[in-house]
């Protein structure tokens, strides 16, 4: 299950290409390719004098047109725009600061607000633009939309935000106080491998020879490209301690190492991300927003939360014109692992026509009749339309842990618990879930039954289909022999043959909670040896149909690596530790300590 950074970058590029090649509403425009004017690498000045490389695709016919702006760190040259221009738009495609042909240093999220606002203003003032600027794109390209929206640029008309990060540390960088290891480190290494230093061939073998001790010089000097060798080092680097060391990220240069420093500091100083934190600043956003999110996507919960917040606290245009399409997808708008799912790209295409037409012309259309929420339930044909999350028809259900598995009734046992030993040197491996650079989506977790550090709780077979639609949280009573540890919780769908044949156990959603941060990341609360504490574990949201005859199951452990960083079970500051200790962790499930998991069952 090695990281494939080339596939990661390819996925991002394909998403960008597809989005910008989608059909858009027709306006006055030429129909022949020869009637398209293309200007390459127009250097647009930012307020600090740095110039960003920008490609322009526009109709040759005289006139003023609405512009669609896409700002990307993934190379604007990889995109195709002819169809958009034929439909009556000017396409403005820009490399982010410090990426590919643009000047400056690339620092994740840091410059996207000012640079985005400056580019929107420049675009609106051009003689071929009618003053209306719309934006589109997915993942980081979505962040380049929502961050400048915080600063309310006057000519920004609408955003199409596909799998969008909220840039709030408690979502984007950490979950339950644990570091989102594979996503952040893997992505940063991938970005470093496509950095301008790599493009200019400034990175030499000698610079990287000491990154991983067990890589022989003959491997670095032998056949094969340097980038391939660096990806191999990136794979091996995951277990390196301390996390604060740059490793392959340093290949990108100062902007990349500065970013990594900010990510590490954000554990204890989340305010350093305030200038880019769209979730915290939703009251300043006043532009129509269309979100497309996946329940297996790395930004699933933050998309739901920022959608809710915009509808509650955003400016008038955002409150009244913000929509969420939620489905069983993983990052990049692709189907979800072993699950069958509707084709997300078709859904994007079907909605993009109306969305861009509504806000580029200002004329009402079908968008005005859309439900604020459209949710495609995984493993079924159910589509829910509503205006809140969880949907109004979702009713709470609580299942309790016991020696008999999962039950609807609290146990009456005076003493009941389950214990295991957690060794950071042998963590539970990540097999699927909301991941970016490793296996993601729904995958079979039956192999984990063989591990002694995974507690397994199965419910009886279901007598009918059950749709779980909403946020999932676990309420646990736990203790440990160390000053700190993690507890992980995963909800699974167990197929009927699993009990006898160890067949399919598919992950539905999962979460983690670091004990020291159980009262919030602003304070560390270590525990005494075997001190019983109550913790809440957020498994994020799901929309999943458990079929008749299947079982709901929950796995409890203390690691899910490299999805999350390993807790070393010490009281050292997060990120700087190098020494680990083994601990014994216990989940209590007696009458006085009724550990449980809370679901929402959709039952209209």
Order of alpha helices (4+ residues) and beta strands (2+ residues): alpha-beta-beta-beta-alpha-beta-alpha-beta-alpha-beta-alpha-beta-beta-alpha-alpha-alpha-alpha-alpha-alpha-beta-alpha-alpha-beta-beta-beta-alpha-beta-beta-beta-beta-beta-beta-beta-beta-alpha-beta-beta-beta-beta-beta
